[in-house]
C-alpha cells in the first residue's frame, strides 16, 4: 500500500471558529497550501510582505505532503497571495491572535493506493476494531523529521547545556534527502563553522541572519545565538522531544495494562509503537478516560501505572524530571506540562468504493474519510486500518534509496552533461565521446539520416588536393565562406572573427531601492484588498464553519 503519491491523495480541511470584530487588528485568512509545511508557508508570507516574526498566528501545524486548508491571522497588515501552491482567502477581522482554541476538528480524505483485492476483507475487520476500540493517540513520524534528516533530538543538546552542538545540528547538518537551497546553506556552514564573516553563495539565508549577526557580535555565546531562532520553531524543538517521551511512556503503559497477545507492534520514524486489537470492557473504559502527560519538571501523577511508565522511560533516557529544563534559558525555553488523551476516535469513518489505480498498474485504490479532534494524526488511523500490510521505510532505507540518484546528479553536474534520462551520450565512429559544443571552428550542425555523404572517394582528384572545385574540410582555425559569384568555397585560415564582448551584468539594486519596491508592492496589494472588500457586502458578526 502507498499513501501521498499525489498532493490530492491527502486532503485536510480545518473546522474553525473565531469572533469577528470589524475594528480588530488581526486579519483572518483561509490558507490553502500544498507541498508546504505550515512553517514554510508562514515564512514565505512573512518575507513577501516584510512582516515581523510572530506577526502571523495559526491554530496548528498541518502536513507538508498533501493539500491542506487552515486559517491564519496577520497582525496589522493586509496580505494577498494567489500562487499555485499557496492561496489566501480573506475571511474577516478579529481582536486577538489565533490559537488551538479556534479549531474544533479536522476532516481528512486519504486515498490509499497500490492495494490488492484480498486487502478489503482485513480492512473491514480493522475498521470495525477502530470504531470500537479507538486508536492510540501517538505522535506520528511527521513530528520527528529531525531524525529522518539526521539532526537527532536538538532538545537533548539543550538539556545537556551543549548549545554549540544544538546550533550546529540546526544550521550546519545537511540532509541527504533535502534537495533545496537550505541543504546547500547547511553544507556551507558545516565546512565554514566558526568563520561567521564568510559569505554564503546561495539564496535563502534570511532565516539565519539574526543567528549569524549574534555570532558575529559575540562569537562564543551560542545560547544567545540559538535564542535568535524563531520562537515557534524553538518551541517545536522542545515539543518534539516531549512527544518522543510521550510515545515511549504510553507504549510502556499499554504493556502494563494489557496482555501481550492483545498488542501488536508497528515501526515508525522514532522506533516502535504498540496498538491494541482487543481489550476487556473494564480496561477499555479505563483507556477511554485515561490521559498521559507531556512531561515537565512540575509533572505529577495520580495513577501508579502512569508513574511507573514515566520512571521507565526517563530511566532509559538517563534523565530525571528535574533535568527537563534548559540551563540559562529557563523562562524562555522550557518544558510545559500538558495532559494528552490516550485514545482518539475517528468520527464519520467512511471507506469508499474501490477503483482502479491509475498510478500503479493492476492495483486498486480506496478513499478513506474521517474526522479527528485537534492534535490527532490521520496517518496513524491509516496505519491502524492497514496494519496487516503497512510497512514504513526507515530513515536509513530512505537515504539508501536516494543515494544513487544523488550520486548520478552530482556526476552529471560535474561533467556538465545532461541527466541519464535523456539517454546515453552520443559517440563517434571511433568510440570517442562526442562533445556537445565541438572544437572551435568545426561544423557542429547535425546531418539528417537522409543526407548523402558528399566527401570524394580516396582516389579522386579532390582527395589528392589537386585544386578541384569541390569543398574540403575546414581546419581547426578556418572558416568556410561561399563566394556568391563563382559558387566556389575558399578558406581563410586564422581569420576567424573575434568573439563578441559579453555584456556587463546590471548593477544590483541598492537597499533603499529594494525597500521602495517592496513598499509599492504592499501599497498596491493593500489597495486591491480594500477595493475587493468595498465591493462585497458587510459580513456577518459571527463566522463559523
Secondary structure, DSSP 4 states (H G I P E B T S, - for coil): -B--SSGGGEEEEEEEEEE--TT-SEEEEEEEEES--HHHHHHHHHHHTTPPTT-EEES----SSSEEEEEEEEES-----EETTEEEEEEEEESS---GGGEEEEEEEEEEEEE-TTHHHHHHHHHHHHHHH-EE----GGGGHHHHTT---HHHHHHHT-HHHHHHHHHS---TT--SHHHHHHHHHHHTTT-TTPPP-SS--GGGHHHHHHHHHSTT-HHHHHTTS-HHHHHHHHHHHHHHHHHHHHHHHHHHHS-GGGEEEEEETTEEEEEES---HHHHHHHHH-EEEEP-TT---SSHHHHHHHHHHHHHTT--GGG-B-TT-TTTSB---EEEESEE--EEEEE---EE-SSSTT-EEEEEEEEE-TT--HHHHHHHHTTTT--PPPHHHHHHHHHHHHHHHHHHHHHT---GGG-SPPB-TTSPBPPSS-STTS------TT----PPPTTSTTTTTS--SS-----TTEEEEE-TTT--EEEEET-PPPPPPPPPPPPPPPHHHHHHHHHHHHHHHHHHHHHHHHHSPPPPSEEE-
